[in-house]
Amino acid sequence: MRFNLAETETGREIAQENQELGRELGLIRSMELFLQTRFGDFPDQYDLARKLVTEDHAANVARILDGASLEELRRSR
């Protein structure tokens, strides 16, 4: 008899968590690319990208495209 983790509730929960983590990492990476394109490389780029995604990804992308400064983006909303 073959055991298939994907067919168990635990397996489905693990898959769901991995999917959510992958989505979050993808959003962070896209935010990093927006920041890098606008401001070039800077030391806390990943941390700022993570913060902006956590706050509101779409709204913060709009802020970047609308010309918000790096300091404005670093400040909490």
C-alpha positions in Angstrom: 0.0 0.0 0.0 1.4 3.4 -1.0 1.0 6.4 1.3 0.2 9.7 -0.4 0.7 12.7 1.9 -1.2 15.0 -0.5 -4.4 13.0 0.0 -4.3 13.6 3.8 -5.6 16.6 5.7 -2.1 17.3 7.0 -0.8 17.2 3.4 -3.4 19.6 2.2 -2.6 22.0 5.0 1.1 21.8 4.2 0.3 22.5 0.6 -1.9 25.5 1.5 0.8 27.0 3.7 3.4 26.5 1.0 1.2 28.2 -1.5 0.6 31.1 0.8 4.3 31.5 1.5 5.1 31.3 -2.2 2.5 34.1 -2.9 3.9 36.3 -0.1 7.5 35.8 -1.3 6.4 36.6 -4.9 4.8 39.8 -3.7 7.9 40.8 -1.7 10.1 40.1 -4.8 7.9 42.2 -7.0 7.9 45.0 -4.5 11.7 44.8 -4.4 11.8 45.1 -8.2 9.6 48.2 -8.1 11.9 49.7 -5.4 15.1 48.8 -7.2 13.8 50.2 -10.5 12.9 53.5 -8.9 15.7 53.9 -6.4 18.5 51.5 -7.4 20.0 49.1 -4.8 20.0 50.1 -1.2 20.8 48.3 2.1 17.3 47.7 3.6 15.6 47.0 0.3 14.2 43.6 1.3 13.0 44.7 4.7 11.2 47.7 3.2 9.7 45.6 0.5 8.4 43.2 3.1 7.0 46.0 5.2 5.2 47.6 2.2 3.7 44.3 1.1 2.5 43.6 4.7 0.9 47.1 4.9 -0.8 47.1 1.4 0.9 45.8 -1.7 -1.3 47.5 -4.3 -1.5 50.8 -2.5 2.3 51.0 -2.0 3.0 50.1 -5.6 0.7 53.0 -6.6 2.7 55.2 -4.2 6.0 54.2 -5.8 4.6 54.8 -9.3 3.1 58.2 -8.1 6.6 59.3 -7.1 6.7 58.8 -3.3 10.2 59.3 -1.9 12.1 56.6 -0.2 11.7 58.4 3.1 8.0 58.6 2.6 7.8 54.9 1.9 9.9 54.1 5.0 7.4 56.0 7.2 4.5 54.0 8.4 1.1 55.0 7.1 
